[in-house]
Amino acid sequence: MKKSLKKVGLFLSLCMFVLIAAACSDDDAASTEVSTKGAMESYSVGDTFKATEPFKLPILYMEQSTYPYDKDWLLWEKITEITNVTLEPTIVPLSDYTQKRSLLISSGEAPLLIPKTYPGEETAFVSSGAALPVSDYIDKMPHLKDKIEKWNLEEEIDTLRQQDGKFYVLPGLHEEVWPDYTLIVRTDVFEENNIDIPTTWDELYIAMKKLKEIYPDSIPFSDRFKFDSTLNIAATGFGTKAGWGYGNGLSYIEEQDEFVYAPTTDEYKELVTYFHKLVDEGLLDEESFTQTDEQATQKFVTGKSFIINGNSQTINLHRTDMDKTLGKGNYSISKITVPGGPAGQLMAGSRLENGVMISSKIKESEYFEAILQFVDWLYYSDEGQEFAKWGVEGTTFTKEDGVRTLTEDVTYNGLNPEGTKDLRVDYGFSNGVFAYGGTTDLLQSMMSEEEIKFQNDMKAVKTTIPAEPIIPYSVEDRERATLQSTPLKDYTTQNTLKFILGTRDLSEYDAFIKELKSQGLDQYVETANKTYQEYKKNNK
């Protein structure tokens, strides 16, 4: 009898094991199962998405002056007409977007779609489970999957992966690297004085020396963006990171297969030394680090300075201002190819840009798969991207032999300046909430000939540096790294400014590095390298 009971017990235990194993297996399968209501049964590359029944979709909308929210935009109407989806925007101003987004997510009140999320910003919402691991659902998004494969973006997509091997943001995808920020110069002043347009930072120094001699009361270079954009574009040519591109301060050294802290390198010191020389000799306005963009712009458009950092949009704004201050035809300005540095003619940049984070609450939606198909069509299909950028053929643009042209009454960023209706303000298209990435043809279709020349010159001259490997911290290590990196970055920013302005002598640079070490620098770098090496070992 005892043996029978034992056999029964063993049998029951085995049954329980099988049931538990089956349940776990079902849970794993269910984790990527999605509700299919409203979804197209057959949806593949080239298809236009249209939900099989209408539904509403909440979205976070970042409002700014170039595309201020308007409920009557043609954009909203056509999205509903084409896709059967009615977007319900939650409006948040640009100035509060990052903070408000965090508050909405942490309170559980965020809309399902959260655009304008830059890679790295989603990390804070991974451990709580608030962000959807979108990599689990790529097979539901054929246009996204196609572009990743066709454009060989796998390595760049891998840089988004967290410690669990998944990624949680859908980035905008570009066919090629797209540089934009550079130096804008008064080409008329350079030509009038027989000064060559500089191709390196050393040549820029020589050019500014000549300008200072000819115009002693001027300051050749007065900058905007608190000088962070110029530090960013210059740092690449010096073989380091700074300004907007500083990030977490860690820089990957391929030869050593390890990360170092950029400010501790000779390359960073050389960068700082160069710009200190410009300030010291009166060639770079020391107010560049503190003045507002408006103050810097006024110096440039009134002829008090000859060089300023900018992009394809700011140069057109400068021309509008200079037509008033200097008179149309009395000046000429141009974006120049970013100067090369000691490390060569290098260009940083990723083919990924800000994109869409999806709330994990989507799992509760009966339209789960339909929403994924909608996002895939709008943000990643050629048709959806053209729609988001150009609008409606016959209304906002025409297309002949593949060439798109704004209709007679529509203007955009210097294109068709005689138009009376703005493509963004009046219609909602070319809107940074929806228009991400795309083919080089689509991107250049809205560029002036001048901008296309800049892009081609950069492509011809520059070598793009490869994307750095990822450091997928655990939740605990990420929190620790953030606590360590923030004061290190703040201290570096403060002292970089001091060294450039000369309020701290460069002879104290070694002491500065020791001060960083006293703030936990070695532990910060060690944790980063340990995490990187472990992830690399486990994902061979």
ZAROBA-578069 format. One record per residue (C-alpha): x, y, z. Coordinates in Angstrom, 3 decimals, decimal comma. Example, Ala and Ser with C-alpha at 12.3 -4.5 7.8 and 13.67 -1.06 7.14 Angstrom:
BEGIN
node X 12,300&Y -4,500&Z 7,800
node X 13,670&Y -1,060&Z 7,140
This chain:
BEGIN
node X 0,000&Y 0,000&Z 0,000
node X 2,842&Y 2,385&Z 0,847
node X 4,499&Y 1,594&Z -2,490
node X 1,212&Y 2,332&Z -4,275
node X 0,902&Y 5,654&Z -2,490
node X 4,469&Y 6,525&Z -3,401
node X 3,785&Y 5,700&Z -7,057
node X 0,639&Y 7,826&Z -6,967
node X 2,590&Y 10,693&Z -5,374
node X 5,331&Y 10,387&Z -7,955
node X 2,761&Y 10,333&Z -10,726
node X 1,029&Y 13,440&Z -9,352
node X 4,369&Y 15,255&Z -9,010
node X 5,219&Y 14,479&Z -12,619
node X 1,793&Y 15,712&Z -13,720
node X 2,277&Y 18,941&Z -11,781
node X 5,720&Y 19,427&Z -13,343
node X 4,312&Y 18,919&Z -16,826
node X 1,444&Y 21,323&Z -16,141
node X 3,772&Y 23,996&Z -14,735
node X 6,180&Y 23,604&Z -17,636
node X 3,308&Y 23,859&Z -20,084
node X 1,959&Y 26,929&Z -18,307
node X 5,388&Y 28,603&Z -18,454
node X 5,633&Y 27,770&Z -22,120
node X 2,168&Y 29,224&Z -22,683
node X 3,152&Y 32,379&Z -20,784
node X 6,249&Y 32,838&Z -22,972
node X 4,179&Y 32,412&Z -26,091
node X 1,461&Y 34,707&Z -24,777
node X 4,014&Y 37,434&Z -24,026
node X 4,357&Y 38,146&Z -27,742
node X 0,797&Y 37,295&Z -28,746
node X -1,240&Y 40,318&Z -29,731
node X -4,913&Y 41,143&Z -30,103
node X -5,755&Y 41,339&Z -33,793
node X -8,942&Y 43,376&Z -33,823
node X -8,774&Y 45,996&Z -36,572
node X -5,553&Y 44,563&Z -38,013
node X -5,152&Y 43,718&Z -41,684
node X -5,033&Y 39,970&Z -42,181
node X -2,520&Y 40,344&Z -45,002
node X -0,071&Y 43,220&Z -44,517
node X 3,402&Y 43,338&Z -46,074
node X 5,985&Y 45,691&Z -47,624
node X 4,306&Y 48,038&Z -50,097
node X 0,844&Y 47,742&Z -48,572
node X -1,106&Y 50,768&Z -47,378
node X -2,397&Y 50,167&Z -43,867
node X -6,108&Y 50,581&Z -43,310
node X -7,714&Y 49,243&Z -40,164
node X -10,583&Y 46,860&Z -40,777
node X -12,641&Y 48,969&Z -38,398
node X -12,148&Y 52,532&Z -37,119
node X -10,481&Y 53,129&Z -33,749
node X -8,931&Y 55,959&Z -31,756
node X -5,260&Y 56,060&Z -30,802
node X -3,814&Y 58,326&Z -28,063
node X -0,476&Y 59,973&Z -28,931
node X 1,827&Y 62,409&Z -27,130
node X 2,318&Y 65,528&Z -29,239
node X 5,316&Y 67,820&Z -28,719
node X 4,267&Y 71,333&Z -29,696
node X 6,768&Y 73,938&Z -30,826
node X 6,715&Y 77,170&Z -32,815
node X 7,512&Y 75,558&Z -36,176
node X 4,560&Y 73,191&Z -35,904
node X 2,092&Y 74,590&Z -33,330
node X -0,829&Y 72,225&Z -32,782
node X -3,964&Y 72,856&Z -34,825
node X -6,937&Y 70,513&Z -34,536
node X -8,045&Y 71,455&Z -38,062
node X -4,865&Y 70,377&Z -39,856
node X -5,252&Y 68,411&Z -43,068
node X -2,753&Y 65,976&Z -41,517
node X -5,299&Y 64,655&Z -38,991
node X -8,080&Y 64,411&Z -41,540
node X -6,003&Y 62,462&Z -44,050
node X -4,548&Y 60,080&Z -41,456
node X -8,084&Y 59,077&Z -40,525
node X -9,196&Y 58,876&Z -44,158
node X -6,254&Y 56,696&Z -45,213
node X -5,845&Y 54,445&Z -42,156
node X -9,209&Y 54,447&Z -40,351
node X -7,295&Y 55,592&Z -37,253
node X -8,162&Y 58,811&Z -35,431
node X -5,255&Y 60,163&Z -33,415
node X -6,049&Y 61,719&Z -30,041
node X -3,118&Y 63,974&Z -29,141
node X -2,066&Y 64,998&Z -25,658
node X -0,396&Y 68,382&Z -26,210
node X 2,851&Y 69,120&Z -24,382
node X 5,072&Y 72,155&Z -25,152
node X 8,681&Y 71,570&Z -26,193
node X 9,994&Y 73,313&Z -23,062
node X 8,253&Y 70,798&Z -20,774
node X 8,291&Y 67,722&Z -22,972
node X 10,943&Y 65,615&Z -21,247
node X 9,649&Y 66,281&Z -17,730
node X 5,980&Y 65,975&Z -18,648
node X 6,630&Y 62,734&Z -20,536
node X 8,274&Y 61,239&Z -17,445
node X 5,408&Y 62,347&Z -15,214
node X 2,779&Y 60,897&Z -17,545
node X 4,605&Y 57,581&Z -17,841
node X 5,301&Y 57,230&Z -14,118
node X 1,670&Y 58,031&Z -13,283
node X 0,380&Y 55,518&Z -15,817
node X -1,404&Y 58,242&Z -17,776
node X 0,846&Y 58,369&Z -20,844
node X -0,739&Y 57,892&Z -24,276
node X 0,074&Y 54,652&Z -26,070
node X 2,368&Y 56,312&Z -28,626
node X 5,212&Y 58,484&Z -27,338
node X 7,131&Y 60,101&Z -30,242
node X 10,147&Y 62,433&Z -30,029
node X 11,981&Y 59,917&Z -27,860
node X 15,717&Y 59,950&Z -28,469
node X 17,657&Y 56,683&Z -28,169
node X 18,744&Y 56,402&Z -24,550
node X 15,781&Y 58,319&Z -23,146
node X 13,711&Y 55,137&Z -23,054
node X 16,176&Y 53,472&Z -20,665
node X 14,598&Y 55,092&Z -17,617
node X 11,304&Y 53,307&Z -18,342
node X 12,626&Y 49,808&Z -18,988
node X 13,021&Y 48,421&Z -15,467
node X 9,506&Y 49,510&Z -14,442
node X 8,000&Y 47,745&Z -17,435
node X 6,407&Y 50,974&Z -18,679
node X 7,998&Y 50,745&Z -22,136
node X 7,111&Y 48,005&Z -24,596
node X 10,030&Y 45,789&Z -25,738
node X 9,309&Y 46,603&Z -29,369
node X 12,002&Y 44,235&Z -30,622
node X 9,659&Y 41,364&Z -29,683
node X 7,203&Y 42,515&Z -32,344
node X 9,388&Y 43,368&Z -35,355
node X 7,780&Y 40,592&Z -37,380
node X 4,522&Y 42,532&Z -37,137
node X 6,206&Y 45,558&Z -38,765
node X 7,324&Y 44,550&Z -42,278
node X 8,400&Y 48,005&Z -43,501
node X 10,617&Y 48,548&Z -40,461
node X 12,121&Y 45,085&Z -40,794
node X 12,717&Y 45,577&Z -44,523
node X 14,589&Y 48,866&Z -44,086
node X 16,774&Y 47,488&Z -41,300
node X 17,796&Y 44,585&Z -43,529
node X 18,019&Y 46,506&Z -46,824
node X 20,125&Y 49,324&Z -45,361
node X 22,299&Y 47,015&Z -43,211
node X 21,256&Y 48,764&Z -40,005
node X 21,542&Y 45,715&Z -37,738
node X 24,716&Y 46,891&Z -35,961
node X 23,262&Y 50,338&Z -35,332
node X 19,995&Y 48,835&Z -34,086
node X 22,045&Y 46,652&Z -31,731
node X 23,270&Y 49,813&Z -29,987
node X 19,704&Y 50,256&Z -28,694
node X 19,579&Y 46,914&Z -26,927
node X 19,304&Y 46,727&Z -23,155
node X 20,845&Y 44,074&Z -20,918
node X 18,004&Y 41,683&Z -21,758
node X 18,979&Y 41,900&Z -25,430
node X 15,789&Y 43,776&Z -26,350
node X 15,243&Y 47,352&Z -27,494
node X 12,434&Y 49,624&Z -26,367
node X 12,331&Y 52,509&Z -28,829
node X 11,544&Y 52,542&Z -32,560
node X 14,063&Y 54,992&Z -34,030
node X 13,788&Y 56,991&Z -37,201
node X 15,884&Y 55,238&Z -39,864
node X 18,018&Y 56,999&Z -42,458
node X 19,467&Y 55,361&Z -45,538
node X 22,680&Y 57,353&Z -45,052
node X 24,263&Y 59,528&Z -42,391
node X 22,788&Y 63,010&Z -42,597
node X 25,022&Y 65,805&Z -41,234
node X 23,416&Y 69,180&Z -40,668
node X 25,206&Y 71,374&Z -38,126
node X 28,381&Y 73,135&Z -39,213
node X 29,868&Y 76,631&Z -39,392
node X 28,069&Y 79,332&Z -41,364
node X 30,434&Y 82,000&Z -42,698
node X 30,221&Y 85,360&Z -44,423
node X 31,540&Y 84,170&Z -47,776
node X 31,422&Y 87,705&Z -49,201
node X 33,855&Y 88,897&Z -46,529
node X 36,168&Y 85,939&Z -47,149
node X 36,124&Y 86,503&Z -50,930
node X 36,555&Y 90,269&Z -50,684
node X 39,727&Y 89,760&Z -48,649
node X 41,080&Y 86,794&Z -50,649
node X 40,770&Y 84,454&Z -47,693
node X 40,283&Y 80,802&Z -48,580
node X 37,337&Y 78,961&Z -47,045
node X 38,989&Y 76,790&Z -44,350
node X 38,964&Y 73,007&Z -44,627
node X 40,650&Y 72,320&Z -41,254
node X 40,493&Y 73,889&Z -37,825
node X 44,083&Y 75,101&Z -38,236
node X 43,093&Y 76,833&Z -41,474
node X 40,136&Y 78,383&Z -39,660
node X 42,551&Y 79,830&Z -37,087
node X 44,678&Y 81,364&Z -39,856
node X 41,593&Y 82,777&Z -41,588
node X 40,316&Y 84,355&Z -38,367
node X 43,741&Y 85,884&Z -37,682
node X 43,512&Y 87,640&Z -41,047
node X 39,957&Y 88,793&Z -40,383
node X 40,998&Y 90,222&Z -37,035
node X 43,855&Y 92,138&Z -38,673
node X 41,536&Y 93,590&Z -41,334
node X 38,621&Y 94,262&Z -38,962
node X 40,271&Y 94,934&Z -35,563
node X 37,014&Y 96,069&Z -33,939
node X 35,202&Y 92,861&Z -34,872
node X 35,251&Y 89,453&Z -33,276
node X 35,441&Y 86,902&Z -36,103
node X 33,583&Y 84,055&Z -34,403
node X 30,675&Y 84,572&Z -32,002
node X 28,642&Y 81,451&Z -31,404
node X 25,233&Y 80,233&Z -30,294
node X 23,980&Y 77,016&Z -28,641
node X 26,281&Y 77,802&Z -25,684
node X 29,112&Y 76,584&Z -27,992
node X 27,958&Y 72,976&Z -27,497
node X 27,263&Y 72,389&Z -31,181
node X 30,696&Y 73,609&Z -32,259
node X 32,406&Y 71,514&Z -29,591
node X 30,434&Y 68,533&Z -30,873
node X 31,345&Y 68,879&Z -34,554
node X 34,966&Y 69,769&Z -33,772
node X 35,518&Y 66,942&Z -31,286
node X 35,181&Y 64,244&Z -33,943
node X 38,074&Y 65,674&Z -35,939
node X 40,145&Y 65,793&Z -32,757
node X 39,325&Y 62,145&Z -32,024
node X 37,186&Y 62,734&Z -28,954
node X 33,722&Y 63,757&Z -27,706
node X 32,451&Y 67,082&Z -26,394
node X 29,460&Y 69,403&Z -26,351
node X 26,220&Y 67,902&Z -27,626
node X 28,023&Y 64,674&Z -28,445
node X 29,497&Y 64,212&Z -24,981
node X 26,835&Y 61,767&Z -23,821
node X 28,042&Y 59,759&Z -20,834
node X 31,625&Y 60,871&Z -21,430
node X 32,812&Y 57,380&Z -22,328
node X 34,722&Y 56,944&Z -25,566
node X 35,466&Y 53,555&Z -27,140
node X 39,066&Y 52,812&Z -28,150
node X 38,927&Y 50,059&Z -30,753
node X 42,616&Y 49,127&Z -30,556
node X 42,286&Y 48,436&Z -26,829
node X 38,687&Y 47,178&Z -27,019
node X 37,746&Y 49,273&Z -24,021
node X 36,096&Y 52,513&Z -22,989
node X 37,962&Y 55,473&Z -21,551
node X 36,684&Y 58,738&Z -20,121
node X 37,106&Y 61,263&Z -22,932
node X 38,304&Y 64,252&Z -20,860
node X 41,254&Y 62,193&Z -19,557
node X 42,672&Y 61,762&Z -23,077
node X 45,293&Y 63,833&Z -24,898
node X 42,790&Y 64,364&Z -27,693
node X 40,314&Y 66,144&Z -25,421
node X 43,054&Y 68,304&Z -23,958
node X 44,193&Y 69,226&Z -27,489
node X 40,624&Y 70,258&Z -28,357
node X 40,380&Y 72,460&Z -25,270
node X 43,807&Y 73,943&Z -25,934
node X 42,834&Y 74,885&Z -29,492
node X 39,710&Y 76,794&Z -28,477
node X 41,537&Y 78,459&Z -25,587
node X 43,958&Y 79,844&Z -28,179
node X 41,070&Y 81,323&Z -30,144
node X 39,648&Y 83,049&Z -27,070
node X 43,054&Y 84,191&Z -25,866
node X 43,807&Y 85,882&Z -29,198
node X 40,422&Y 87,565&Z -29,456
node X 39,234&Y 85,407&Z -32,355
node X 36,409&Y 83,627&Z -30,511
node X 33,901&Y 85,618&Z -28,495
node X 34,082&Y 84,481&Z -24,875
node X 30,369&Y 85,278&Z -24,603
node X 29,726&Y 82,329&Z -26,956
node X 29,462&Y 80,110&Z -23,867
node X 26,887&Y 82,186&Z -22,026
node X 24,941&Y 84,385&Z -24,457
node X 21,503&Y 83,547&Z -25,780
node X 21,009&Y 82,352&Z -29,341
node X 19,313&Y 85,656&Z -30,115
node X 22,330&Y 87,649&Z -28,928
node X 24,708&Y 85,549&Z -31,013
node X 22,457&Y 85,823&Z -34,048
node X 22,236&Y 89,598&Z -33,775
node X 26,016&Y 89,910&Z -33,836
node X 26,158&Y 87,805&Z -36,991
node X 23,288&Y 89,391&Z -38,928
node X 24,500&Y 92,934&Z -38,167
node X 28,057&Y 92,256&Z -39,333
node X 29,728&Y 92,323&Z -35,910
node X 30,892&Y 88,719&Z -36,396
node X 31,551&Y 86,612&Z -39,489
node X 31,181&Y 83,013&Z -38,301
node X 28,428&Y 81,219&Z -36,387
node X 27,294&Y 77,623&Z -35,903
node X 24,038&Y 76,633&Z -37,571
node X 22,112&Y 74,276&Z -39,823
node X 19,969&Y 74,206&Z -42,950
node X 17,101&Y 75,983&Z -41,208
node X 18,994&Y 78,669&Z -39,285
node X 20,849&Y 79,824&Z -42,423
node X 17,523&Y 80,758&Z -44,022
node X 16,454&Y 82,611&Z -40,886
node X 19,745&Y 84,528&Z -40,984
node X 19,125&Y 85,528&Z -44,604
node X 15,689&Y 86,851&Z -43,713
node X 17,213&Y 88,953&Z -40,922
node X 20,183&Y 90,121&Z -43,013
node X 17,935&Y 91,270&Z -45,846
node X 16,630&Y 93,752&Z -43,280
node X 19,869&Y 94,638&Z -41,474
node X 22,423&Y 94,639&Z -44,320
node X 20,149&Y 94,767&Z -47,349
node X 19,408&Y 92,100&Z -49,918
node X 22,384&Y 91,588&Z -52,229
node X 24,845&Y 93,227&Z -49,820
node X 26,095&Y 90,002&Z -48,274
node X 26,470&Y 86,263&Z -48,877
node X 26,601&Y 83,424&Z -46,374
node X 27,086&Y 79,684&Z -46,665
node X 27,395&Y 76,479&Z -44,673
node X 30,932&Y 75,162&Z -45,056
node X 32,143&Y 71,588&Z -44,867
node X 32,930&Y 70,854&Z -41,214
node X 36,678&Y 71,474&Z -40,795
node X 38,927&Y 68,465&Z -40,260
node X 41,139&Y 68,067&Z -37,224
node X 44,300&Y 66,300&Z -36,074
node X 42,512&Y 62,928&Z -36,278
node X 41,539&Y 63,580&Z -39,907
node X 38,459&Y 64,391&Z -41,941
node X 36,074&Y 62,414&Z -39,772
node X 32,342&Y 62,644&Z -39,314
node X 30,317&Y 61,317&Z -36,418
node X 26,741&Y 60,455&Z -36,890
node X 24,188&Y 57,738&Z -36,733
node X 21,585&Y 56,693&Z -39,245
node X 19,204&Y 56,466&Z -36,298
node X 17,336&Y 59,448&Z -34,951
node X 14,629&Y 60,105&Z -32,392
node X 11,583&Y 57,927&Z -32,763
node X 8,627&Y 56,350&Z -31,020
node X 8,385&Y 54,662&Z -27,658
node X 5,244&Y 52,590&Z -27,116
node X 3,612&Y 52,244&Z -23,727
node X 3,402&Y 48,670&Z -22,469
node X -0,291&Y 49,407&Z -21,868
node X -0,735&Y 48,563&Z -25,537
node X -0,825&Y 44,902&Z -24,442
node X -4,240&Y 45,632&Z -22,943
node X -5,550&Y 47,093&Z -26,199
node X -7,737&Y 44,971&Z -28,433
node X -6,160&Y 46,862&Z -31,363
node X -2,578&Y 45,866&Z -30,449
node X -1,547&Y 44,456&Z -33,849
node X -3,441&Y 47,149&Z -35,742
node X -1,506&Y 49,831&Z -33,846
node X 1,804&Y 48,161&Z -34,712
node X 0,765&Y 48,062&Z -38,378
node X -0,253&Y 51,732&Z -38,229
node X 3,093&Y 52,784&Z -36,731
node X 4,914&Y 50,649&Z -39,284
node X 3,092&Y 52,248&Z -42,217
node X 3,254&Y 55,876&Z -41,059
node X 6,852&Y 55,915&Z -39,815
node X 8,582&Y 53,301&Z -41,991
node X 6,832&Y 52,766&Z -45,321
node X 7,933&Y 54,874&Z -48,305
node X 4,312&Y 55,924&Z -48,769
node X 3,802&Y 56,905&Z -45,142
node X 7,086&Y 58,803&Z -44,969
node X 6,303&Y 60,768&Z -48,134
node X 2,859&Y 61,570&Z -46,739
node X 4,247&Y 62,767&Z -43,395
node X 6,867&Y 64,916&Z -45,116
node X 5,167&Y 66,291&Z -48,243
node X 1,472&Y 65,942&Z -47,457
node X -1,208&Y 65,221&Z -50,029
node X -0,395&Y 65,010&Z -53,722
node X -2,401&Y 67,562&Z -55,655
node X -3,036&Y 69,680&Z -52,553
node X 0,340&Y 70,447&Z -50,981
node X 2,648&Y 69,038&Z -53,674
node X 2,805&Y 67,653&Z -57,184
node X 4,953&Y 64,806&Z -58,459
node X 6,239&Y 64,344&Z -61,991
node X 8,884&Y 61,819&Z -63,071
node X 9,652&Y 61,225&Z -59,393
node X 10,308&Y 64,920&Z -58,687
node X 8,170&Y 66,459&Z -55,949
node X 7,303&Y 70,165&Z -56,019
node X 5,319&Y 72,228&Z -53,539
node X 2,112&Y 73,600&Z -54,995
node X 2,120&Y 77,265&Z -55,897
node X 0,622&Y 78,558&Z -52,644
node X 2,630&Y 76,349&Z -50,222
node X 6,003&Y 77,275&Z -48,716
node X 8,433&Y 75,368&Z -46,494
node X 11,803&Y 76,326&Z -44,980
node X 12,919&Y 78,549&Z -47,851
node X 11,340&Y 76,418&Z -50,593
node X 8,810&Y 78,315&Z -52,708
node X 9,173&Y 81,482&Z -50,588
node X 6,347&Y 83,207&Z -52,466
node X 3,830&Y 80,714&Z -51,064
node X 1,287&Y 82,052&Z -48,599
node X 0,617&Y 78,843&Z -46,643
node X 3,241&Y 77,068&Z -44,554
node X 3,409&Y 73,293&Z -44,978
node X 3,925&Y 72,808&Z -41,222
node X 1,949&Y 75,619&Z -39,652
node X -1,094&Y 75,514&Z -41,939
node X -1,246&Y 71,826&Z -42,849
node X 0,731&Y 69,917&Z -40,168
node X 3,116&Y 68,119&Z -42,547
node X 6,939&Y 67,962&Z -42,279
node X 6,155&Y 67,859&Z -38,579
node X 8,880&Y 66,547&Z -36,271
node X 6,377&Y 64,363&Z -34,420
node X 5,696&Y 62,316&Z -37,554
node X 8,358&Y 62,945&Z -40,217
node X 11,351&Y 60,764&Z -39,350
node X 14,083&Y 59,250&Z -41,478
node X 13,646&Y 57,861&Z -44,953
node X 15,563&Y 57,372&Z -48,158
node X 18,264&Y 59,814&Z -49,201
node X 16,047&Y 60,734&Z -52,139
node X 13,173&Y 61,675&Z -49,808
node X 15,466&Y 63,584&Z -47,473
node X 17,081&Y 65,569&Z -50,272
node X 13,753&Y 66,184&Z -52,003
node X 13,140&Y 69,060&Z -49,603
node X 16,664&Y 70,412&Z -49,656
node X 17,829&Y 73,404&Z -51,602
node X 20,588&Y 72,936&Z -54,180
node X 22,892&Y 74,614&Z -51,679
node X 22,070&Y 72,052&Z -48,996
node X 22,430&Y 69,099&Z -51,366
node X 25,887&Y 70,416&Z -52,293
node X 26,787&Y 70,578&Z -48,595
node X 25,628&Y 66,989&Z -48,106
node X 27,564&Y 65,784&Z -51,145
node X 30,704&Y 67,660&Z -50,092
node X 30,548&Y 66,125&Z -46,626
node X 30,048&Y 62,683&Z -48,122
node X 32,972&Y 63,146&Z -50,502
node X 35,413&Y 64,450&Z -47,897
node X 34,472&Y 62,754&Z -44,667
node X 34,931&Y 59,251&Z -43,302
node X 32,106&Y 58,262&Z -40,949
node X 33,348&Y 56,788&Z -37,699
node X 31,632&Y 53,501&Z -36,746
node X 29,002&Y 53,314&Z -34,042
node X 30,345&Y 52,438&Z -30,622
node X 29,388&Y 49,154&Z -28,942
node X 26,698&Y 49,221&Z -26,300
node X 27,045&Y 49,122&Z -22,527
node X 23,828&Y 47,387&Z -21,411
node X 23,845&Y 47,993&Z -17,652
node X 21,732&Y 46,056&Z -15,211
node X 19,090&Y 48,114&Z -13,417
node X 21,315&Y 48,501&Z -10,360
node X 24,457&Y 49,333&Z -12,330
node X 22,561&Y 51,793&Z -14,512
node X 21,332&Y 53,704&Z -11,494
node X 24,831&Y 53,701&Z -10,032
node X 26,376&Y 54,786&Z -13,345
node X 23,882&Y 57,624&Z -13,659
node X 24,640&Y 58,824&Z -10,138
node X 28,356&Y 58,738&Z -10,955
node X 28,240&Y 60,177&Z -14,473
node X 26,141&Y 63,241&Z -13,680
node X 28,592&Y 64,961&Z -11,278
node X 31,528&Y 63,873&Z -13,456
node X 29,908&Y 65,474&Z -16,492
node X 28,998&Y 68,625&Z -14,582
node X 32,545&Y 68,983&Z -13,250
node X 33,985&Y 68,371&Z -16,716
node X 31,684&Y 70,978&Z -18,269
node X 32,657&Y 73,551&Z -15,651
node X 36,371&Y 72,985&Z -16,089
node X 36,254&Y 72,727&Z -19,875
node X 34,797&Y 76,226&Z -19,861
node X 37,432&Y 77,441&Z -17,412
node X 40,292&Y 76,037&Z -19,487
node X 38,941&Y 77,513&Z -22,729
node X 38,297&Y 80,941&Z -21,208
node X 41,623&Y 80,905&Z -19,382
node X 40,193&Y 81,266&Z -15,883
node X 41,997&Y 78,018&Z -15,094
node X 45,471&Y 77,513&Z -16,515
node X 46,024&Y 74,544&Z -18,798
node X 49,069&Y 73,634&Z -16,741
node X 46,534&Y 72,312&Z -14,192
node X 45,019&Y 69,789&Z -16,585
node X 46,645&Y 66,798&Z -14,874
node X 45,320&Y 68,069&Z -11,564
node X 41,857&Y 68,237&Z -13,140
node X 42,090&Y 64,549&Z -14,097
node X 43,081&Y 63,659&Z -10,532
node X 40,058&Y 65,597&Z -9,296
node X 37,830&Y 63,510&Z -11,564
node X 39,389&Y 60,337&Z -10,141
node X 38,636&Y 61,544&Z -6,634
node X 34,959&Y 61,709&Z -7,660
node X 34,780&Y 58,012&Z -8,524
node X 35,934&Y 58,131&Z -12,144
node X 37,898&Y 54,860&Z -12,041
node X 34,963&Y 52,912&Z -10,642
node X 32,639&Y 54,439&Z -13,254
node X 34,917&Y 53,409&Z -16,149
node X 35,619&Y 49,990&Z -14,629
node X 31,907&Y 49,176&Z -14,305
node X 31,298&Y 50,257&Z -17,899
node X 34,076&Y 48,038&Z -19,250
node X 33,051&Y 45,080&Z -17,122
node X 29,451&Y 45,381&Z -18,343
node X 30,568&Y 45,704&Z -21,962
node X 32,911&Y 42,702&Z -21,808
node X 30,331&Y 40,479&Z -20,086
node X 27,653&Y 41,378&Z -22,623
node X 30,097&Y 40,775&Z -25,467
node X 31,053&Y 37,369&Z -24,032
node X 27,435&Y 36,296&Z -23,558
node X 26,333&Y 37,398&Z -27,023
node X 29,047&Y 35,928&Z -29,244
